[in-house]
Amino acid sequence: MNRAFSDYRCGNKSDIADVLTRIFPELIFKLPPKRDTGDSERHAMITFDAIATGFTYMQRYTDLTPPPE
């Protein structure tokens, strides 16, 4: 998954979630606030994990990658 988001300079899951909300703006309401050290992961991140997996598949096996806005 890191290779799919390397063009966007993502360093962690929060960065990936930010990129996904720029590509798919309808997800902005699900974006959890950034975590502080020691905080547990927000439940909404599972949504972004699933979308990131689909996005990675789409980049690897098709030429239909949507441009970021």
PDB file of N, CA, C, O and CB in Angstrom:
ATOM      1  N   MET A   1       0.820  -1.183   0.000  1.00  0.00           N
ATOM      2  CA  MET A   1       0.000   0.000   0.000  1.00  0.00           C
ATOM      3  C   MET A   1       0.871   1.257   0.000  1.00  0.00           C
ATOM      4  O   MET A   1       0.459   2.296  -0.516  1.00  0.00           O
ATOM      5  CB  MET A   1      -0.937  -0.008   1.201  1.00  0.00           C
ATOM      6  N   ASN A   2       2.067   1.168   0.572  1.00  0.00           N
ATOM      7  CA  ASN A   2       2.933   2.342   0.631  1.00  0.00           C
ATOM      8  C   ASN A   2       3.312   2.847  -0.752  1.00  0.00           C
ATOM      9  O   ASN A   2       3.411   4.055  -0.969  1.00  0.00           O
ATOM     10  CB  ASN A   2       4.183   2.025   1.415  1.00  0.00           C
ATOM     11  N   ARG A   3       3.526   1.923  -1.695  1.00  0.00           N
ATOM     12  CA  ARG A   3       3.895   2.338  -3.039  1.00  0.00           C
ATOM     13  C   ARG A   3       2.776   3.118  -3.717  1.00  0.00           C
ATOM     14  O   ARG A   3       3.045   4.066  -4.454  1.00  0.00           O
ATOM     15  CB  ARG A   3       4.262   1.131  -3.874  1.00  0.00           C
ATOM     16  N   ALA A   4       1.539   2.736  -3.480  1.00  0.00           N
ATOM     17  CA  ALA A   4       0.404   3.412  -4.104  1.00  0.00           C
ATOM     18  C   ALA A   4       0.276   4.850  -3.630  1.00  0.00           C
ATOM     19  O   ALA A   4      -0.220   5.701  -4.368  1.00  0.00           O
ATOM     20  CB  ALA A   4      -0.880   2.660  -3.813  1.00  0.00           C
ATOM     21  N   PHE A   5       0.712   5.128  -2.424  1.00  0.00           N
ATOM     22  CA  PHE A   5       0.579   6.472  -1.875  1.00  0.00           C
ATOM     23  C   PHE A   5       1.908   7.216  -1.791  1.00  0.00           C
ATOM     24  O   PHE A   5       1.962   8.308  -1.225  1.00  0.00           O
ATOM     25  CB  PHE A   5      -0.043   6.402  -0.510  1.00  0.00           C
ATOM     26  N   SER A   6       2.970   6.654  -2.336  1.00  0.00           N
ATOM     27  CA  SER A   6       4.276   7.313  -2.267  1.00  0.00           C
ATOM     28  C   SER A   6       4.304   8.610  -3.077  1.00  0.00           C
ATOM     29  O   SER A   6       5.001   9.554  -2.706  1.00  0.00           O
ATOM     30  CB  SER A   6       5.366   6.369  -2.765  1.00  0.00           C
ATOM     31  N   ASP A   7       3.557   8.663  -4.175  1.00  0.00           N
ATOM     32  CA  ASP A   7       3.493   9.897  -4.972  1.00  0.00           C
ATOM     33  C   ASP A   7       2.883  11.046  -4.178  1.00  0.00           C
ATOM     34  O   ASP A   7       3.154  12.215  -4.455  1.00  0.00           O
ATOM     35  CB  ASP A   7       2.681   9.664  -6.249  1.00  0.00           C
ATOM     36  N   TYR A   8       2.069  10.712  -3.204  1.00  0.00           N
ATOM     37  CA  TYR A   8       1.396  11.723  -2.385  1.00  0.00           C
ATOM     38  C   TYR A   8       2.181  12.046  -1.113  1.00  0.00           C
ATOM     39  O   TYR A   8       1.735  12.852  -0.296  1.00  0.00           O
ATOM     40  CB  TYR A   8      -0.006  11.248  -2.018  1.00  0.00           C
ATOM     41  N   ARG A   9       3.349  11.420  -0.944  1.00  0.00           N
ATOM     42  CA  ARG A   9       4.232  11.629   0.207  1.00  0.00           C
ATOM     43  C   ARG A   9       3.526  11.367   1.543  1.00  0.00           C
ATOM     44  O   ARG A   9       3.571  12.186   2.462  1.00  0.00           O
ATOM     45  CB  ARG A   9       4.777  13.050   0.186  1.00  0.00           C
ATOM     46  N   CYS A  10       2.885  10.223   1.621  1.00  0.00           N
ATOM     47  CA  CYS A  10       2.185   9.822   2.841  1.00  0.00           C
ATOM     48  C   CYS A  10       3.149   9.071   3.755  1.00  0.00           C
ATOM     49  O   CYS A  10       3.832   8.141   3.327  1.00  0.00           O
ATOM     50  CB  CYS A  10       0.945   8.943   2.508  1.00  0.00           C
ATOM     51  N   GLY A  11       3.193   9.484   5.007  1.00  0.00           N
ATOM     52  CA  GLY A  11       4.076   8.840   5.959  1.00  0.00           C
ATOM     53  C   GLY A  11       3.369   7.907   6.911  1.00  0.00           C
ATOM     54  O   GLY A  11       4.003   7.056   7.533  1.00  0.00           O
ATOM     55  N   ASN A  12       2.045   8.058   7.036  1.00  0.00           N
ATOM     56  CA  ASN A  12       1.294   7.218   7.967  1.00  0.00           C
ATOM     57  C   ASN A  12      -0.165   7.124   7.520  1.00  0.00           C
ATOM     58  O   ASN A  12      -0.556   7.698   6.504  1.00  0.00           O
ATOM     59  CB  ASN A  12       1.386   7.779   9.411  1.00  0.00           C
ATOM     60  N   LYS A  13      -0.953   6.395   8.294  1.00  0.00           N
ATOM     61  CA  LYS A  13      -2.359   6.176   7.934  1.00  0.00           C
ATOM     62  C   LYS A  13      -3.160   7.465   7.930  1.00  0.00           C
ATOM     63  O   LYS A  13      -4.084   7.618   7.131  1.00  0.00           O
ATOM     64  CB  LYS A  13      -2.995   5.189   8.890  1.00  0.00           C
ATOM     65  N   SER A  14      -2.823   8.379   8.799  1.00  0.00           N
ATOM     66  CA  SER A  14      -3.530   9.655   8.842  1.00  0.00           C
ATOM     67  C   SER A  14      -3.292  10.453   7.555  1.00  0.00           C
ATOM     68  O   SER A  14      -4.211  11.082   7.031  1.00  0.00           O
ATOM     69  CB  SER A  14      -3.082  10.472  10.067  1.00  0.00           C
ATOM     70  N   ASP A  15      -2.068  10.425   7.057  1.00  0.00           N
ATOM     71  CA  ASP A  15      -1.755  11.099   5.794  1.00  0.00           C
ATOM     72  C   ASP A  15      -2.524  10.461   4.643  1.00  0.00           C
ATOM     73  O   ASP A  15      -3.031  11.164   3.768  1.00  0.00           O
ATOM     74  CB  ASP A  15      -0.241  11.051   5.513  1.00  0.00           C
ATOM     75  N   ILE A  16      -2.611   9.142   4.641  1.00  0.00           N
ATOM     76  CA  ILE A  16      -3.366   8.436   3.599  1.00  0.00           C
ATOM     77  C   ILE A  16      -4.835   8.827   3.664  1.00  0.00           C
ATOM     78  O   ILE A  16      -5.461   9.057   2.630  1.00  0.00           O
ATOM     79  CB  ILE A  16      -3.209   6.904   3.747  1.00  0.00           C
ATOM     80  N   ALA A  17      -5.388   8.902   4.860  1.00  0.00           N
ATOM     81  CA  ALA A  17      -6.788   9.307   5.015  1.00  0.00           C
ATOM     82  C   ALA A  17      -6.995  10.724   4.488  1.00  0.00           C
ATOM     83  O   ALA A  17      -8.018  11.002   3.862  1.00  0.00           O
ATOM     84  CB  ALA A  17      -7.220   9.220   6.495  1.00  0.00           C
ATOM     85  N   ASP A  18      -6.043  11.622   4.730  1.00  0.00           N
ATOM     86  CA  ASP A  18      -6.144  12.991   4.211  1.00  0.00           C
ATOM     87  C   ASP A  18      -6.163  13.003   2.686  1.00  0.00           C
ATOM     88  O   ASP A  18      -6.958  13.721   2.079  1.00  0.00           O
ATOM     89  CB  ASP A  18      -4.978  13.846   4.726  1.00  0.00           C
ATOM     90  N   VAL A  19      -5.295  12.212   2.067  1.00  0.00           N
ATOM     91  CA  VAL A  19      -5.253  12.137   0.605  1.00  0.00           C
ATOM     92  C   VAL A  19      -6.575  11.585   0.071  1.00  0.00           C
ATOM     93  O   VAL A  19      -7.117  12.100  -0.907  1.00  0.00           O
ATOM     94  CB  VAL A  19      -4.068  11.253   0.135  1.00  0.00           C
ATOM     95  N   LEU A  20      -7.083  10.550   0.707  1.00  0.00           N
ATOM     96  CA  LEU A  20      -8.338   9.953   0.248  1.00  0.00           C
ATOM     97  C   LEU A  20      -9.505  10.939   0.330  1.00  0.00           C
ATOM     98  O   LEU A  20     -10.405  10.898  -0.509  1.00  0.00           O
ATOM     99  CB  LEU A  20      -8.656   8.709   1.069  1.00  0.00           C
ATOM    100  N   THR A  21      -9.499  11.821   1.328  1.00  0.00           N
ATOM    101  CA  THR A  21     -10.587  12.808   1.408  1.00  0.00           C
ATOM    102  C   THR A  21     -10.435  13.886   0.339  1.00  0.00           C
ATOM    103  O   THR A  21     -11.421  14.517  -0.041  1.00  0.00           O
ATOM    104  CB  THR A  21     -10.622  13.455   2.802  1.00  0.00           C
ATOM    105  N   ARG A  22      -9.215  14.107  -0.151  1.00  0.00           N
ATOM    106  CA  ARG A  22      -9.050  15.038  -1.275  1.00  0.00           C
ATOM    107  C   ARG A  22      -9.503  14.398  -2.585  1.00  0.00           C
ATOM    108  O   ARG A  22     -10.033  15.081  -3.462  1.00  0.00           O
ATOM    109  CB  ARG A  22      -7.581  15.491  -1.389  1.00  0.00           C
ATOM    110  N   ILE A  23      -9.296  13.097  -2.718  1.00  0.00           N
ATOM    111  CA  ILE A  23      -9.721  12.392  -3.928  1.00  0.00           C
ATOM    112  C   ILE A  23     -11.228  12.138  -3.899  1.00  0.00           C
ATOM    113  O   ILE A  23     -11.908  12.268  -4.916  1.00  0.00           O
ATOM    114  CB  ILE A  23      -8.957  11.058  -4.075  1.00  0.00           C
ATOM    115  N   PHE A  24     -11.741  11.774  -2.723  1.00  0.00           N
ATOM    116  CA  PHE A  24     -13.157  11.482  -2.539  1.00  0.00           C
ATOM    117  C   PHE A  24     -13.723  12.419  -1.472  1.00  0.00           C
ATOM    118  O   PHE A  24     -13.843  12.016  -0.315  1.00  0.00           O
ATOM    119  CB  PHE A  24     -13.375   9.989  -2.143  1.00  0.00           C
ATOM    120  N   PRO A  25     -14.075  13.660  -1.828  1.00  0.00           N
ATOM    121  CA  PRO A  25     -14.483  14.662  -0.823  1.00  0.00           C
ATOM    122  C   PRO A  25     -15.727  14.277  -0.017  1.00  0.00           C
ATOM    123  O   PRO A  25     -15.962  14.832   1.057  1.00  0.00           O
ATOM    124  CB  PRO A  25     -14.739  15.977  -1.507  1.00  0.00           C
ATOM    125  N   GLU A  26     -16.502  13.357  -0.513  1.00  0.00           N
ATOM    126  CA  GLU A  26     -17.691  12.941   0.242  1.00  0.00           C
ATOM    127  C   GLU A  26     -17.336  12.196   1.530  1.00  0.00           C
ATOM    128  O   GLU A  26     -18.216  11.923   2.346  1.00  0.00           O
ATOM    129  CB  GLU A  26     -18.575  12.059  -0.628  1.00  0.00           C
ATOM    130  N   LEU A  27     -16.063  11.866   1.720  1.00  0.00           N
ATOM    131  CA  LEU A  27     -15.608  11.167   2.931  1.00  0.00           C
ATOM    132  C   LEU A  27     -15.167  12.107   4.046  1.00  0.00           C
ATOM    133  O   LEU A  27     -14.828  11.644   5.135  1.00  0.00           O
ATOM    134  CB  LEU A  27     -14.471  10.247   2.587  1.00  0.00           C
ATOM    135  N   ILE A  28     -15.164  13.392   3.805  1.00  0.00           N
ATOM    136  CA  ILE A  28     -14.612  14.340   4.765  1.00  0.00           C
ATOM    137  C   ILE A  28     -15.293  14.237   6.141  1.00  0.00           C
ATOM    138  O   ILE A  28     -14.648  14.456   7.166  1.00  0.00           O
ATOM    139  CB  ILE A  28     -14.749  15.757   4.224  1.00  0.00           C
ATOM    140  N   PHE A  29     -16.567  13.911   6.164  1.00  0.00           N
ATOM    141  CA  PHE A  29     -17.269  13.822   7.451  1.00  0.00           C
ATOM    142  C   PHE A  29     -16.794  12.632   8.289  1.00  0.00           C
ATOM    143  O   PHE A  29     -16.997  12.617   9.503  1.00  0.00           O
ATOM    144  CB  PHE A  29     -18.772  13.717   7.217  1.00  0.00           C
ATOM    145  N   LYS A  30     -16.170  11.642   7.661  1.00  0.00           N
ATOM    146  CA  LYS A  30     -15.671  10.465   8.380  1.00  0.00           C
ATOM    147  C   LYS A  30     -14.242  10.622   8.887  1.00  0.00           C
ATOM    148  O   LYS A  30     -13.776   9.817   9.693  1.00  0.00           O
ATOM    149  CB  LYS A  30     -15.748   9.260   7.488  1.00  0.00           C
ATOM    150  N   LEU A  31     -13.536  11.667   8.411  1.00  0.00           N
ATOM    151  CA  LEU A  31     -12.128  11.840   8.755  1.00  0.00           C
ATOM    152  C   LEU A  31     -11.971  12.151  10.238  1.00  0.00           C
ATOM    153  O   LEU A  31     -12.429  13.193  10.708  1.00  0.00           O
ATOM    154  CB  LEU A  31     -11.501  12.955   7.908  1.00  0.00           C
ATOM    155  N   PRO A  32     -11.325  11.249  10.977  1.00  0.00           N
ATOM    156  CA  PRO A  32     -11.129  11.507  12.410  1.00  0.00           C
ATOM    157  C   PRO A  32     -10.005  12.512  12.629  1.00  0.00           C
ATOM    158  O   PRO A  32      -9.158  12.691  11.754  1.00  0.00           O
ATOM    159  CB  PRO A  32     -10.818  10.197  13.160  1.00  0.00           C
ATOM    160  N   PRO A  33      -9.987  13.168  13.779  1.00  0.00           N
ATOM    161  CA  PRO A  33      -8.884  14.097  14.067  1.00  0.00           C
ATOM    162  C   PRO A  33      -7.568  13.330  14.195  1.00  0.00           C
ATOM    163  O   PRO A  33      -7.552  12.132  14.478  1.00  0.00           O
ATOM    164  CB  PRO A  33      -9.166  14.902  15.367  1.00  0.00           C
ATOM    165  N   LYS A  34      -6.475  14.047  13.981  1.00  0.00           N
ATOM    166  CA  LYS A  34      -5.158  13.408  14.098  1.00  0.00           C
ATOM    167  C   LYS A  34      -4.940  12.925  15.527  1.00  0.00           C
ATOM    168  O   LYS A  34      -5.369  13.560  16.490  1.00  0.00           O
ATOM    169  CB  LYS A  34      -4.030  14.388  13.681  1.00  0.00           C
ATOM    170  N   ARG A  35      -4.257  11.780  15.639  1.00  0.00           N
ATOM    171  CA  ARG A  35      -4.001  11.184  16.958  1.00  0.00           C
ATOM    172  C   ARG A  35      -2.801  11.813  17.620  1.00  0.00           C
ATOM    173  O   ARG A  35      -1.858  12.232  16.949  1.00  0.00           O
ATOM    174  CB  ARG A  35      -3.792   9.683  16.839  1.00  0.00           C
ATOM    175  N   ASP A  36      -2.836  11.880  18.930  1.00  0.00           N
ATOM    176  CA  ASP A  36      -1.668  12.239  19.716  1.00  0.00           C
ATOM    177  C   ASP A  36      -0.979  10.945  20.143  1.00  0.00           C
ATOM    178  O   ASP A  36      -1.577   9.870  20.092  1.00  0.00           O
ATOM    179  CB  ASP A  36      -2.059  13.118  20.958  1.00  0.00           C
ATOM    180  N   THR A  37       0.253  11.053  20.554  1.00  0.00           N
ATOM    181  CA  THR A  37       0.980   9.881  21.028  1.00  0.00           C
ATOM    182  C   THR A  37       0.228   9.250  22.197  1.00  0.00           C
ATOM    183  O   THR A  37      -0.125   9.935  23.156  1.00  0.00           O
ATOM    184  CB  THR A  37       2.423  10.259  21.445  1.00  0.00           C
ATOM    185  N   GLY A  38      -0.009   7.973  22.114  1.00  0.00           N
ATOM    186  CA  GLY A  38      -0.701   7.258  23.175  1.00  0.00           C
ATOM    187  C   GLY A  38      -2.197   7.119  22.958  1.00  0.00           C
ATOM    188  O   GLY A  38      -2.842   6.331  23.649  1.00  0.00           O
ATOM    189  N   ASP A  39      -2.770   7.865  22.012  1.00  0.00           N
ATOM    190  CA  ASP A  39      -4.203   7.744  21.721  1.00  0.00           C
ATOM    191  C   ASP A  39      -4.457   6.463  20.940  1.00  0.00           C
ATOM    192  O   ASP A  39      -3.619   6.033  20.147  1.00  0.00           O
ATOM    193  CB  ASP A  39      -4.718   8.976  20.926  1.00  0.00           C
ATOM    194  N   SER A  40      -5.604   5.865  21.165  1.00  0.00           N
ATOM    195  CA  SER A  40      -5.960   4.697  20.376  1.00  0.00           C
ATOM    196  C   SER A  40      -6.516   5.157  19.024  1.00  0.00           C
ATOM    197  O   SER A  40      -6.943   6.300  18.866  1.00  0.00           O
ATOM    198  CB  SER A  40      -6.993   3.810  21.131  1.00  0.00           C
ATOM    199  N   GLU A  41      -6.498   4.240  18.063  1.00  0.00           N
ATOM    200  CA  GLU A  41      -6.977   4.575  16.733  1.00  0.00           C
ATOM    201  C   GLU A  41      -8.494   4.720  16.730  1.00  0.00           C
ATOM    202  O   GLU A  41      -9.205   3.941  17.364  1.00  0.00           O
ATOM    203  CB  GLU A  41      -6.542   3.513  15.725  1.00  0.00           C
ATOM    204  N   ARG A  42      -8.969   5.708  16.024  1.00  0.00           N
ATOM    205  CA  ARG A  42     -10.418   5.943  15.926  1.00  0.00           C
ATOM    206  C   ARG A  42     -11.067   4.852  15.084  1.00  0.00           C
ATOM    207  O   ARG A  42     -10.469   4.338  14.138  1.00  0.00           O
ATOM    208  CB  ARG A  42     -10.713   7.342  15.314  1.00  0.00           C
ATOM    209  N   HIS A  43     -12.293   4.511  15.443  1.00  0.00           N
ATOM    210  CA  HIS A  43     -13.022   3.454  14.754  1.00  0.00           C
ATOM    211  C   HIS A  43     -13.244   3.787  13.284  1.00  0.00           C
ATOM    212  O   HIS A  43     -13.311   2.878  12.456  1.00  0.00           O
ATOM    213  CB  HIS A  43     -14.357   3.209  15.437  1.00  0.00           C
ATOM    214  N   ALA A  44     -13.359   5.064  12.939  1.00  0.00           N
ATOM    215  CA  ALA A  44     -13.615   5.467  11.552  1.00  0.00           C
ATOM    216  C   ALA A  44     -12.438   5.149  10.625  1.00  0.00           C
ATOM    217  O   ALA A  44     -12.609   5.123   9.407  1.00  0.00           O
ATOM    218  CB  ALA A  44     -13.922   6.958  11.494  1.00  0.00           C
ATOM    219  N   MET A  45     -11.261   4.910  11.176  1.00  0.00           N
ATOM    220  CA  MET A  45     -10.098   4.620  10.330  1.00  0.00           C
ATOM    221  C   MET A  45     -10.263   3.318   9.559  1.00  0.00           C
ATOM    222  O   MET A  45      -9.616   3.135   8.528  1.00  0.00           O
ATOM    223  CB  MET A  45      -8.837   4.557  11.177  1.00  0.00           C
ATOM    224  N   ILE A  46     -11.105   2.414  10.028  1.00  0.00           N
ATOM    225  CA  ILE A  46     -11.322   1.168   9.289  1.00  0.00           C
ATOM    226  C   ILE A  46     -11.943   1.453   7.923  1.00  0.00           C
ATOM    227  O   ILE A  46     -11.688   0.727   6.962  1.00  0.00           O
ATOM    228  CB  ILE A  46     -12.225   0.211  10.096  1.00  0.00           C
ATOM    229  N   THR A  47     -12.751   2.499   7.833  1.00  0.00           N
ATOM    230  CA  THR A  47     -13.316   2.910   6.549  1.00  0.00           C
ATOM    231  C   THR A  47     -12.206   3.314   5.593  1.00  0.00           C
ATOM    232  O   THR A  47     -12.212   2.916   4.428  1.00  0.00           O
ATOM    233  CB  THR A  47     -14.310   4.070   6.735  1.00  0.00           C
ATOM    234  N   PHE A  48     -11.254   4.101   6.081  1.00  0.00           N
ATOM    235  CA  PHE A  48     -10.155   4.557   5.243  1.00  0.00           C
ATOM    236  C   PHE A  48      -9.200   3.420   4.904  1.00  0.00           C
ATOM    237  O   PHE A  48      -8.601   3.424   3.828  1.00  0.00           O
ATOM    238  CB  PHE A  48      -9.401   5.681   5.932  1.00  0.00           C
ATOM    239  N   ASP A  49      -9.045   2.449   5.797  1.00  0.00           N
ATOM    240  CA  ASP A  49      -8.239   1.271   5.486  1.00  0.00           C
ATOM    241  C   ASP A  49      -8.831   0.514   4.296  1.00  0.00           C
ATOM    242  O   ASP A  49      -8.108   0.093   3.393  1.00  0.00           O
ATOM    243  CB  ASP A  49      -8.141   0.343   6.715  1.00  0.00           C
ATOM    244  N   ALA A  50     -10.136   0.350   4.307  1.00  0.00           N
ATOM    245  CA  ALA A  50     -10.808  -0.381   3.225  1.00  0.00           C
ATOM    246  C   ALA A  50     -10.704   0.386   1.907  1.00  0.00           C
ATOM    247  O   ALA A  50     -10.434  -0.209   0.864  1.00  0.00           O
ATOM    248  CB  ALA A  50     -12.290  -0.630   3.579  1.00  0.00           C
ATOM    249  N   ILE A  51     -10.915   1.682   1.947  1.00  0.00           N
ATOM    250  CA  ILE A  51     -10.838   2.481   0.727  1.00  0.00           C
ATOM    251  C   ILE A  51      -9.402   2.520   0.209  1.00  0.00           C
ATOM    252  O   ILE A  51      -9.186   2.459  -1.002  1.00  0.00           O
ATOM    253  CB  ILE A  51     -11.358   3.912   0.982  1.00  0.00           C
ATOM    254  N   ALA A  52      -8.427   2.621   1.097  1.00  0.00           N
ATOM    255  CA  ALA A  52      -7.029   2.623   0.683  1.00  0.00           C
ATOM    256  C   ALA A  52      -6.660   1.296   0.020  1.00  0.00           C
ATOM    257  O   ALA A  52      -5.891   1.278  -0.942  1.00  0.00           O
ATOM    258  CB  ALA A  52      -6.113   2.890   1.888  1.00  0.00           C
ATOM    259  N   THR A  53      -7.192   0.206   0.517  1.00  0.00           N
ATOM    260  CA  THR A  53      -6.937  -1.100  -0.100  1.00  0.00           C
ATOM    261  C   THR A  53      -7.511  -1.139  -1.515  1.00  0.00           C
ATOM    262  O   THR A  53      -6.845  -1.603  -2.441  1.00  0.00           O
ATOM    263  CB  THR A  53      -7.543  -2.237   0.757  1.00  0.00           C
ATOM    264  N   GLY A  54      -8.736  -0.658  -1.687  1.00  0.00           N
ATOM    265  CA  GLY A  54      -9.342  -0.601  -3.019  1.00  0.00           C
ATOM    266  C   GLY A  54      -8.594   0.336  -3.946  1.00  0.00           C
ATOM    267  O   GLY A  54      -8.415   0.031  -5.126  1.00  0.00           O
ATOM    268  N   PHE A  55      -8.157   1.466  -3.431  1.00  0.00           N
ATOM    269  CA  PHE A  55      -7.401   2.429  -4.221  1.00  0.00           C
ATOM    270  C   PHE A  55      -6.072   1.823  -4.679  1.00  0.00           C
ATOM    271  O   PHE A  55      -5.656   2.015  -5.821  1.00  0.00           O
ATOM    272  CB  PHE A  55      -7.154   3.714  -3.409  1.00  0.00           C
ATOM    273  N   THR A  56      -5.413   1.094  -3.781  1.00  0.00           N
ATOM    274  CA  THR A  56      -4.156   0.432  -4.121  1.00  0.00           C
ATOM    275  C   THR A  56      -4.366  -0.597  -5.225  1.00  0.00           C
ATOM    276  O   THR A  56      -3.577  -0.676  -6.166  1.00  0.00           O
ATOM    277  CB  THR A  56      -3.552  -0.238  -2.883  1.00  0.00           C
ATOM    278  N   TYR A  57      -5.425  -1.378  -5.109  1.00  0.00           N
ATOM    279  CA  TYR A  57      -5.753  -2.363  -6.142  1.00  0.00           C
ATOM    280  C   TYR A  57      -6.001  -1.659  -7.476  1.00  0.00           C
ATOM    281  O   TYR A  57      -5.510  -2.093  -8.519  1.00  0.00           O
ATOM    282  CB  TYR A  57      -6.995  -3.198  -5.730  1.00  0.00           C
ATOM    283  N   MET A  58      -6.765  -0.573  -7.430  1.00  0.00           N
ATOM    284  CA  MET A  58      -7.094   0.158  -8.648  1.00  0.00           C
ATOM    285  C   MET A  58      -5.825   0.705  -9.315  1.00  0.00           C
ATOM    286  O   MET A  58      -5.698   0.648 -10.538  1.00  0.00           O
ATOM    287  CB  MET A  58      -8.071   1.307  -8.333  1.00  0.00           C
ATOM    288  N   GLN A  59      -4.897   1.227  -8.529  1.00  0.00           N
ATOM    289  CA  GLN A  59      -3.654   1.749  -9.096  1.00  0.00           C
ATOM    290  C   GLN A  59      -2.791   0.642  -9.683  1.00  0.00           C
ATOM    291  O   GLN A  59      -2.135   0.838 -10.706  1.00  0.00           O
ATOM    292  CB  GLN A  59      -2.870   2.505  -8.036  1.00  0.00           C
ATOM    293  N   ARG A  60      -2.791  -0.493  -9.052  1.00  0.00           N
ATOM    294  CA  ARG A  60      -1.921  -1.578  -9.503  1.00  0.00           C
ATOM    295  C   ARG A  60      -2.449  -2.257 -10.756  1.00  0.00           C
ATOM    296  O   ARG A  60      -1.664  -2.599 -11.640  1.00  0.00           O
ATOM    297  CB  ARG A  60      -1.756  -2.601  -8.404  1.00  0.00           C
ATOM    298  N   TYR A  61      -3.761  -2.461 -10.857  1.00  0.00           N
ATOM    299  CA  TYR A  61      -4.311  -3.291 -11.913  1.00  0.00           C
ATOM    300  C   TYR A  61      -5.126  -2.564 -12.969  1.00  0.00           C
ATOM    301  O   TYR A  61      -5.613  -3.193 -13.908  1.00  0.00           O
ATOM    302  CB  TYR A  61      -5.141  -4.320 -11.314  1.00  0.00           C
ATOM    303  N   THR A  62      -5.284  -1.252 -12.838  1.00  0.00           N
ATOM    304  CA  THR A  62      -6.013  -0.498 -13.863  1.00  0.00           C
ATOM    305  C   THR A  62      -5.316   0.826 -14.123  1.00  0.00           C
ATOM    306  O   THR A  62      -4.394   1.214 -13.405  1.00  0.00           O
ATOM    307  CB  THR A  62      -7.482  -0.259 -13.435  1.00  0.00           C
ATOM    308  N   ASP A  63      -5.764   1.499 -15.143  1.00  0.00           N
ATOM    309  CA  ASP A  63      -5.259   2.832 -15.447  1.00  0.00           C
ATOM    310  C   ASP A  63      -6.309   3.888 -15.121  1.00  0.00           C
ATOM    311  O   ASP A  63      -6.311   4.968 -15.712  1.00  0.00           O
ATOM    312  CB  ASP A  63      -4.845   2.928 -16.923  1.00  0.00           C
ATOM    313  N   LEU A  64      -7.199   3.579 -14.185  1.00  0.00           N
ATOM    314  CA  LEU A  64      -8.313   4.471 -13.859  1.00  0.00           C
ATOM    315  C   LEU A  64      -8.081   5.252 -12.582  1.00  0.00           C
ATOM    316  O   LEU A  64      -9.039   5.550 -11.868  1.00  0.00           O
ATOM    317  CB  LEU A  64      -9.585   3.682 -13.737  1.00  0.00           C
ATOM    318  N   THR A  65      -6.846   5.590 -12.273  1.00  0.00           N
ATOM    319  CA  THR A  65      -6.540   6.298 -11.028  1.00  0.00           C
ATOM    320  C   THR A  65      -7.093   7.714 -11.101  1.00  0.00           C
ATOM    321  O   THR A  65      -6.745   8.463 -12.014  1.00  0.00           O
ATOM    322  CB  THR A  65      -5.010   6.322 -10.762  1.00  0.00           C
ATOM    323  N   PRO A  66      -7.951   8.096 -10.152  1.00  0.00           N
ATOM    324  CA  PRO A  66      -8.487   9.459 -10.179  1.00  0.00           C
ATOM    325  C   PRO A  66      -7.416  10.454  -9.750  1.00  0.00           C
ATOM    326  O   PRO A  66      -6.622  10.154  -8.859  1.00  0.00           O
ATOM    327  CB  PRO A  66      -9.729   9.579  -9.266  1.00  0.00           C
ATOM    328  N   PRO A  67      -7.382  11.631 -10.367  1.00  0.00           N
ATOM    329  CA  PRO A  67      -6.391  12.634  -9.963  1.00  0.00           C
ATOM    330  C   PRO A  67      -6.781  13.287  -8.654  1.00  0.00           C
ATOM    331  O   PRO A  67      -7.969  13.478  -8.393  1.00  0.00           O
ATOM    332  CB  PRO A  67      -6.228  13.699 -11.047  1.00  0.00           C
ATOM    333  N   PRO A  68      -5.799  13.637  -7.815  1.00  0.00           N
ATOM    334  CA  PRO A  68      -6.132  14.366  -6.592  1.00  0.00           C
ATOM    335  C   PRO A  68      -6.529  15.797  -6.923  1.00  0.00           C
ATOM    336  O   PRO A  68      -6.075  16.365  -7.916  1.00  0.00           O
ATOM    337  CB  PRO A  68      -4.947  14.353  -5.610  1.00  0.00           C
ATOM    338  N   GLU A  69      -7.363  16.361  -6.099  1.00  0.00           N
ATOM    339  CA  GLU A  69      -7.811  17.742  -6.350  1.00  0.00           C
ATOM    340  C   GLU A  69      -6.954  18.728  -5.629  1.00  0.00           C
ATOM    341  O   GLU A  69      -7.184  19.934  -5.726  1.00  0.00           O
ATOM    342  CB  GLU A  69      -9.254  17.930  -5.935  1.00  0.00           C
TER     343      GLU A  69
END
